[in-house]
Amino acid sequence: NLQLDLSVLENCHQALEGIEHVYNLASDMGGMGFIETNKALCMISVLINTHLLMAAKEAGVQRYFYSSSACVYAEDKQNSEDVVALKEADAYPAMPEDGYGWEKLFSEHMCRHFREDFGIETRVARYHNVYGEHGAWCGGREKAPAAICRKVIEAKLSGNHQIEIWGDGKQTRSFMYIDDCLHGTVMFLEGEVTEPLNLGSNELVTINGLVDTVEEIAGIKLERHYNLDAPKGVNGRNSDNTLIQQHYGWEPSVSLREGMEKTYRWIYDQVAEPSQVV
């Protein structure tokens, strides 16, 4: 209701007083299991960006970063596992992922219009599958890297050497380690490129290949069972990093194997000694 909206705006405005830079990383989302069954909740996240932009305008914020997503890209360009890496222009004609993708694409436009109409220097990155330590690894919001790590760890600790894989395992993705994401995010905010750019790795891997990697890290081989009815997302998605390399000379510094090993070790500690987890 209007009174609630005004209260939210007032609180946002007070929180932003004297702040020059804002990073909007907030969203109600998770892995494919969450996104495909909570489209309304994902769409409501548009209010976070709307309220923050309005408050930033009133508080005189100079620079504003918005974390968008590769889910804005047209689904008809992601039908094959042999995917052509997605360029920034592939977001149009618009056919993003239902729910979450539409919210992200709409919010990108909100940022552009606040920049054009009110002079806030907005910057937008389209994140491609961020993973790493201290992220969700259970409970339904975890993404594929964390979910696979957890499943392999549970199979190893229980002695039941089996794993369920969502889809046929042939889906292709690229995954960006959290350190690279953070470095790129700061670079975007401080840079001068105003249009949305990809921020991701172009190291393409199948889901089966991701399981292979985690099995190697764990020192175990599992019997695989494929759940073809489970949410699996698009068949193929990869990041075309041509523009980010042209503008910033940036490329990821952490390989998938290195990042997954760090992620696996952290999740192992959470699973093996839950009483020690704070």
Disulfide bonds with the S-S distance in Angstrom:
none
